[in-house]
Amino acid sequence: MKKLFLFSAILLAISSNIFAQIIHSHNDYEQKQPFFAAYDLGFDSIEADLYLKDGELCVAHNLKDVSTERTLRKLYIEPLLAKIKENGGYPYPNKKSLHLLLDLKTQGKEIMKVLDAQLNPYKKELRHVKISISGDMPKPEEFQNYDKMFSFDGRKSLAYSKKAFKRIYMVSASFTDFGKYWAGKEPLSQEVDEKISVFVNEMHAKNKKVRLWGTPNTTLGFETLKALQVDVIGADDLPLLRNFIDSSK
Protein backbone atom coordinates (compact mmCIF):
# COMPACT_ATOMS: atom_id res chain seq x y z
CA MET A 1 0.00 0.00 0.00
CA LYS A 2 2.84 2.36 0.87
CA LYS A 3 4.56 1.57 -2.43
CA LEU A 4 1.34 2.31 -4.34
CA PHE A 5 0.93 5.63 -2.51
CA LEU A 6 4.55 6.56 -3.22
CA PHE A 7 4.17 5.71 -6.90
CA SER A 8 1.01 7.83 -7.14
CA ALA A 9 2.76 10.72 -5.41
CA ILE A 10 5.64 10.53 -7.90
CA LEU A 11 3.24 10.55 -10.84
CA LEU A 12 1.42 13.55 -9.37
CA ALA A 13 4.70 15.40 -8.87
CA ILE A 14 5.74 14.72 -12.47
CA SER A 15 2.34 15.81 -13.76
CA SER A 16 2.39 18.97 -11.67
CA ASN A 17 5.86 19.83 -12.94
CA ILE A 18 4.78 19.47 -16.57
CA PHE A 19 1.36 21.05 -16.20
CA ALA A 20 2.43 24.47 -14.99
CA GLN A 21 0.83 27.24 -17.03
CA ILE A 22 3.40 29.21 -19.01
CA ILE A 23 2.07 32.50 -20.32
CA HIS A 24 3.62 33.36 -23.64
CA SER A 25 3.85 36.66 -25.51
CA HIS A 26 3.14 35.67 -29.10
CA ASN A 27 4.94 37.80 -31.72
CA ASP A 28 6.13 39.98 -28.86
CA TYR A 29 7.99 42.39 -31.16
CA GLU A 30 4.62 43.69 -32.38
CA GLN A 31 3.85 45.07 -28.93
CA LYS A 32 4.23 48.83 -28.43
CA GLN A 33 7.04 48.03 -26.02
CA PRO A 34 8.79 44.84 -27.14
CA PHE A 35 10.16 42.80 -24.20
CA PHE A 36 9.04 45.28 -21.54
CA ALA A 37 5.27 44.91 -22.12
CA ALA A 38 5.52 41.18 -21.40
CA TYR A 39 8.28 41.44 -18.82
CA ASP A 40 6.48 44.04 -16.72
CA LEU A 41 3.45 41.70 -16.58
CA GLY A 42 5.64 38.81 -15.44
CA PHE A 43 5.25 36.69 -18.57
CA ASP A 44 7.12 33.38 -18.52
CA SER A 45 7.86 33.24 -22.24
CA ILE A 46 8.56 35.73 -25.03
CA GLU A 47 8.64 35.10 -28.78
CA ALA A 48 10.70 36.87 -31.44
CA ASP A 49 10.79 36.10 -35.17
CA LEU A 50 14.20 36.47 -36.78
CA TYR A 51 15.56 37.40 -40.20
CA LEU A 52 19.19 37.89 -41.15
CA LYS A 53 20.12 41.17 -42.86
CA ASP A 54 23.60 42.62 -43.33
CA GLY A 55 24.94 40.16 -40.76
CA GLU A 56 22.48 41.30 -38.10
CA LEU A 57 19.56 39.44 -36.51
CA CYS A 58 16.46 41.50 -37.22
CA VAL A 59 13.11 41.07 -35.51
CA ALA A 60 10.04 41.10 -37.78
CA HIS A 61 7.10 38.97 -38.86
CA ASN A 62 7.38 39.67 -42.59
CA LEU A 63 10.40 40.20 -44.82
CA LYS A 64 9.10 43.62 -45.95
CA ASP A 65 9.24 44.85 -42.33
CA VAL A 66 12.86 43.87 -41.71
CA SER A 67 14.99 46.76 -40.44
CA THR A 68 18.46 46.82 -38.93
CA GLU A 69 17.05 49.37 -36.47
CA ARG A 70 15.01 46.57 -34.86
CA THR A 71 17.43 43.85 -33.85
CA LEU A 72 17.33 40.96 -31.41
CA ARG A 73 20.33 42.43 -29.67
CA LYS A 74 18.76 45.86 -29.18
CA LEU A 75 15.16 44.88 -28.40
CA TYR A 76 15.75 41.73 -26.32
CA ILE A 77 19.27 40.67 -25.43
CA GLU A 78 20.53 43.99 -24.08
CA PRO A 79 17.45 44.73 -21.91
CA LEU A 80 17.37 41.11 -20.72
CA LEU A 81 21.05 41.22 -19.72
CA ALA A 82 20.39 44.47 -17.88
CA LYS A 83 17.54 42.86 -15.92
CA ILE A 84 19.68 39.81 -15.13
CA LYS A 85 22.42 42.06 -13.74
CA GLU A 86 19.85 44.04 -11.75
CA ASN A 87 18.32 40.85 -10.29
CA GLY A 88 21.51 39.12 -9.20
CA GLY A 89 21.77 36.64 -12.06
CA TYR A 90 18.09 35.93 -12.73
CA PRO A 91 15.69 37.43 -15.26
CA TYR A 92 13.16 38.24 -12.52
CA PRO A 93 13.77 39.45 -8.96
CA ASN A 94 12.03 36.38 -7.47
CA LYS A 95 14.60 34.08 -9.17
CA LYS A 96 12.06 33.11 -11.82
CA SER A 97 13.53 32.02 -15.13
CA LEU A 98 12.44 33.17 -18.59
CA HIS A 99 11.79 31.30 -21.84
CA LEU A 100 12.88 32.98 -25.07
CA LEU A 101 11.36 31.42 -28.21
CA LEU A 102 13.26 32.39 -31.36
CA ASP A 103 11.41 31.65 -34.59
CA LEU A 104 13.85 31.53 -37.53
CA LYS A 105 11.86 32.69 -40.54
CA THR A 106 14.49 31.91 -43.23
CA GLN A 107 18.21 31.06 -43.48
CA GLY A 108 18.06 28.90 -40.38
CA LYS A 109 21.66 27.62 -40.50
CA GLU A 110 23.09 31.08 -41.08
CA ILE A 111 21.00 32.55 -38.26
CA MET A 112 22.15 29.81 -35.88
CA LYS A 113 25.78 30.76 -36.55
CA VAL A 114 25.10 34.42 -35.77
CA LEU A 115 23.02 33.50 -32.70
CA ASP A 116 25.84 31.36 -31.37
CA ALA A 117 28.37 34.14 -31.93
CA GLN A 118 26.16 36.76 -30.25
CA LEU A 119 24.98 34.73 -27.26
CA ASN A 120 27.95 32.50 -26.43
CA PRO A 121 29.86 35.29 -24.67
CA TYR A 122 26.89 35.61 -22.28
CA LYS A 123 26.30 31.92 -21.51
CA LYS A 124 26.91 32.48 -17.80
CA GLU A 125 24.52 35.43 -17.62
CA LEU A 126 21.87 33.57 -19.62
CA ARG A 127 22.04 30.35 -17.59
CA HIS A 128 18.52 30.95 -16.19
CA VAL A 129 17.08 31.73 -19.62
CA LYS A 130 15.69 28.84 -21.65
CA ILE A 131 16.33 29.56 -25.33
CA SER A 132 14.25 27.53 -27.77
CA ILE A 133 14.70 27.54 -31.53
CA SER A 134 11.63 27.30 -33.74
CA GLY A 135 10.71 27.85 -37.41
CA ASP A 136 13.48 27.05 -39.90
CA MET A 137 15.22 24.77 -37.42
CA PRO A 138 18.11 22.37 -37.97
CA LYS A 139 17.11 18.79 -38.73
CA PRO A 140 16.64 16.67 -35.57
CA GLU A 141 19.75 14.62 -36.36
CA GLU A 142 21.72 17.90 -36.35
CA PHE A 143 20.56 19.12 -32.92
CA GLN A 144 23.66 17.65 -31.29
CA ASN A 145 25.87 19.94 -33.40
CA TYR A 146 24.62 23.02 -31.55
CA ASP A 147 25.55 24.45 -28.17
CA LYS A 148 23.47 23.07 -25.30
CA MET A 149 22.29 26.57 -24.42
CA PHE A 150 19.88 26.05 -27.35
CA SER A 151 16.81 23.83 -27.05
CA PHE A 152 14.40 23.16 -29.89
CA ASP A 153 10.66 23.49 -30.47
CA GLY A 154 9.38 20.02 -31.36
CA ARG A 155 6.74 19.28 -33.96
CA LYS A 156 3.75 16.96 -33.59
CA SER A 157 4.31 15.63 -37.10
CA LEU A 158 7.98 14.68 -36.68
CA ALA A 159 9.59 11.57 -35.25
CA TYR A 160 12.67 12.04 -33.07
CA SER A 161 15.44 9.77 -31.91
CA LYS A 162 15.88 9.52 -28.14
CA LYS A 163 18.99 11.67 -28.40
CA ALA A 164 17.27 14.41 -30.40
CA PHE A 165 14.15 14.32 -28.23
CA LYS A 166 16.24 15.24 -25.20
CA ARG A 167 16.99 18.59 -26.86
CA ILE A 168 13.27 19.36 -27.26
CA TYR A 169 11.90 21.84 -24.70
CA MET A 170 8.28 21.59 -25.81
CA VAL A 171 6.25 20.12 -28.65
CA SER A 172 4.15 22.54 -30.69
CA ALA A 173 1.31 22.19 -33.16
CA SER A 174 -1.07 24.44 -35.04
CA PHE A 175 -4.60 24.49 -33.71
CA THR A 176 -5.74 23.63 -37.25
CA ASP A 177 -3.95 20.28 -36.96
CA PHE A 178 -6.94 19.27 -34.83
CA GLY A 179 -9.82 21.06 -36.51
CA LYS A 180 -11.00 24.20 -38.29
CA TYR A 181 -10.15 27.72 -37.14
CA TRP A 182 -11.76 28.50 -33.78
CA ALA A 183 -12.54 32.08 -32.76
CA GLY A 184 -12.91 31.20 -29.08
CA LYS A 185 -16.39 32.70 -28.78
CA GLU A 186 -18.26 29.42 -28.39
CA PRO A 187 -17.31 26.11 -26.73
CA LEU A 188 -14.87 23.90 -28.57
CA SER A 189 -16.41 20.88 -30.30
CA GLN A 190 -16.08 17.58 -28.47
CA GLU A 191 -14.23 16.05 -31.43
CA VAL A 192 -11.49 18.71 -31.42
CA ASP A 193 -11.37 18.72 -27.63
CA GLU A 194 -10.68 14.98 -27.60
CA LYS A 195 -8.01 15.19 -30.31
CA ILE A 196 -6.12 17.88 -28.40
CA SER A 197 -6.49 15.97 -25.14
CA VAL A 198 -4.95 12.84 -26.69
CA PHE A 199 -1.99 14.88 -27.97
CA VAL A 200 -1.45 16.62 -24.63
CA ASN A 201 -1.61 13.36 -22.66
CA GLU A 202 0.81 11.70 -25.07
CA MET A 203 3.36 14.51 -24.72
CA HIS A 204 2.99 14.73 -20.94
CA ALA A 205 3.63 10.99 -20.74
CA LYS A 206 6.91 11.72 -22.51
CA ASN A 207 7.70 14.52 -20.03
CA LYS A 208 7.28 17.29 -22.60
CA LYS A 209 5.35 20.54 -22.51
CA VAL A 210 2.76 21.39 -25.16
CA ARG A 211 2.14 24.59 -27.11
CA LEU A 212 -0.57 25.32 -29.67
CA TRP A 213 -0.34 28.26 -32.04
CA GLY A 214 -3.22 29.91 -33.86
CA THR A 215 -5.39 29.97 -30.73
CA PRO A 216 -7.84 32.81 -29.96
CA ASN A 217 -7.27 35.82 -27.72
CA THR A 218 -10.42 35.34 -25.64
CA THR A 219 -11.10 34.37 -22.06
CA LEU A 220 -13.00 31.29 -23.25
CA GLY A 221 -10.00 30.37 -25.40
CA PHE A 222 -7.67 30.62 -22.41
CA GLU A 223 -10.10 28.68 -20.19
CA THR A 224 -10.32 25.90 -22.75
CA LEU A 225 -6.56 25.58 -23.20
CA LYS A 226 -6.08 25.51 -19.44
CA ALA A 227 -8.76 22.83 -19.02
CA LEU A 228 -7.01 20.76 -21.71
CA GLN A 229 -3.74 21.16 -19.76
CA VAL A 230 -1.95 22.88 -22.60
CA ASP A 231 1.19 24.12 -20.88
CA VAL A 232 2.12 27.16 -22.98
CA ILE A 233 -0.76 29.58 -23.52
CA GLY A 234 0.06 32.33 -25.99
CA ALA A 235 -1.59 35.69 -26.53
CA ASP A 236 -1.24 38.98 -28.37
CA ASP A 237 -3.47 40.68 -25.79
CA LEU A 238 -1.07 40.44 -22.86
CA PRO A 239 -3.18 42.16 -20.13
CA LEU A 240 -6.16 39.91 -20.98
CA LEU A 241 -4.11 36.73 -20.50
CA ARG A 242 -2.41 38.08 -17.37
CA ASN A 243 -5.77 38.97 -15.81
CA PHE A 244 -7.18 35.56 -16.70
CA ILE A 245 -4.29 33.70 -15.08
CA ASP A 246 -4.41 35.87 -11.95
CA SER A 247 -8.17 35.51 -11.54
CA SER A 248 -8.13 31.74 -12.07
CA LYS A 249 -5.57 30.95 -9.36
N, C-alpha and C positions, 0 to 999 in steps of 0.2 A: 504493500500500500504506500509506504514511504517512497519507494522507487518510482511508482506511478505519479505521485504528487510532485516529486522532483522533476520528472520528465515533463510534466505539464507546465511547471513553472519555467523551465528552460524554454519551451516552445513559446510561452507567453512573452518571455523576455525578448526572444528573437523577433517575434511579431511586433512587439511594441517598438523595438529599435528600427525596424523597417518602416512601419506605419507611423511615421512622425511627419505631420504636414509641413511641407516646404513651400513657402510662398515665393513665387518666381515672377520677376519683372520681365515680361515678354517684350522683345524689341525695345529694350530699355533706352537706347539711344534716341528714340523718338519722343521721349519725355522732354518737357521744357527744361528740366535740369537732369541730364543724364548722370547716372550714378547716385547723386545726392537725393533725388526724389525717392528712390527705392531705399537707399541707405538710411535716410532720416526716419523712414517708417519701419525700420528694422527688418527689411526683407532678407530672406535666407539665400536667395539666388538671383543673379542678374545676368541677362543675356545681351550679347553684342554680336552683330553680324560683321564679318570682316572681308575686305577686298585689299588687294595689294596694288599700290600705285607709287611709282617713283621710289621703290624700296621701302615705303612706309605702310604700316597697317592702318587702313582707313575704315571707319565705322559708318555703315550705311546699309539700307535694305535693298536698294536698287543701284545698278552700275551708274546711272545718270546722276545720282546724288553723291557720288564719291568725291570727297574733297580732302586734300592734305591738311586742311585746317581742323578737321575732325578726325583725330587719330585715337587708336586704342591707348596709346601712351598718355596722351593729354587728357582724355575724357575719363579714363578708368584707372590705369596703372599708377599714375602719379598721385591722384587723390586717395587711392586705396593705400598706397605706401605711406602717405601722410597720416592716415587714420591708424594704420598699424603701429607707426612710431608713437603716436599720441596715446594709444591704448596698451602700451607695453608689450607689443608683439602679436596682438590679436586684432582682427578687423573691428570687433565691437568691444566696448568697455567691459562687458560681462563675460569676456572670454569666449564669446560665440564665434564660430567660424563662418565663412562665407563661401558660397558656390558661384563660380564664374563660368558661364556657358558661352563658349566661343564658336559661333557658327561660321564656318569657312565657306563663302559663297562660290568662289572659283579658285583655281591655282592652289589647291590644298597643300601639295608638297612644298611649294615655294613659300607659302604662308607659314608652314610649320618650321621651316628653317629660320625665318625672321623671328617668329615667336620664341623659338629656343634661344636665339641670340639676345633678344630683348629681355627675356624673363630669367634666364639662367643666372645672371649676376645677383638676382634678388631671391634665390631659392630659400635662403634662411628666413628672410622677411615674409615670404609667401607660404611658409610651412603650414599655416592654419587656413589657407585658401585652397579649396578644391577647384582645380581647373579642368573642365571637361571640354573635349573637342567634338564638334558636331558638323553637319553639312558635308562638305567635300573632304571626308576623312580618309586617312590611310586605310588600306585593306586590313582586315583583322589579322592576317598573318604577318603584317608589318608593324603591329602595335609595339612589339618588343624592341623595335629599333629606335623608339623615342624615349626621352627622359621620363622617369617615373613621376615627375611632377605633373605630367599630363595623363588624365584619364580620358575615356571615350564614351560617347553617347550611343548606346546600343540600339539596334533596330529589330523590331518584332519579326521582320521578314528574313533576317539573316541567321545563319547557323555559325556558332563560334566554337573553336577548340577550347579546352579547359584553360589553357594558358592565356589565350586572347580574352576569354570571358572574365578573367581576373582583373583585366584592365578596364572593364566596363563599370562606370559609376552608376548608371541607370539605363533602363531600356525604354525607348520612346516610340510612339506610334501616332499617326494622324487619327483624329476622331473618325474621319471618313473611312478608315480601315474596318470600322465596325458597323457603319450605317451612313445614312444620308446626313447632310449638314443639319445641325441642331442649333436653333437660336437661343435655347435656354429659357424660353418663356412658358413652356408647358412640360409636363413630366416626360422623361425619357421613356421610349417604348421598352417593353419587357424584353424583347428580342435583343436590342442593342445593349441594354443593361446586363443581360446574361453573358453576352459575348465579351464585354469589357471585364466583367467579374472573373471570368475564366482566365483571361490574360493576366489580370492583376494577381490572382491566386498562384498562377504558374510562376510568375516572376518572383513573388514573395517566397515561394518554396525554394527558389534558387538564390535567395538572399539578395535580391536586387530591387531597387526602387523603380517606380513606374512614372512616366510622364506622358501626357497626351497633349498634342498641339491641335490648334483649330477648335478650341473649346470656347463657349460664350462668356462674355463679361457680364454675368447676371448673378444675383444671389442664389437663384434656383440652380444655376449651372455649378456654382461653387458647392452648394449643399449636396448635389448629386455626386460630384467627384469625390467629395469627402466620404459620403456614404459608401461609395464603391472602393474606398481605401486607396485611391490614386494618391501617390505620395507627393508629387510635385504639381501644385496647382498654379497655373500661370494666368496673368492678367495684364491688360493694358491700362485698366482703371485701377491704379494702385490703392487709393484710399478705400474704394469699395471692397476690395479683397481684404485689406487690413482690418476694416471694420467688421467684416464677416467673421474672420478668424478670431478676433477679440471677443465678439459677442457670442461665439459658439463654444467658448472654453468652459 
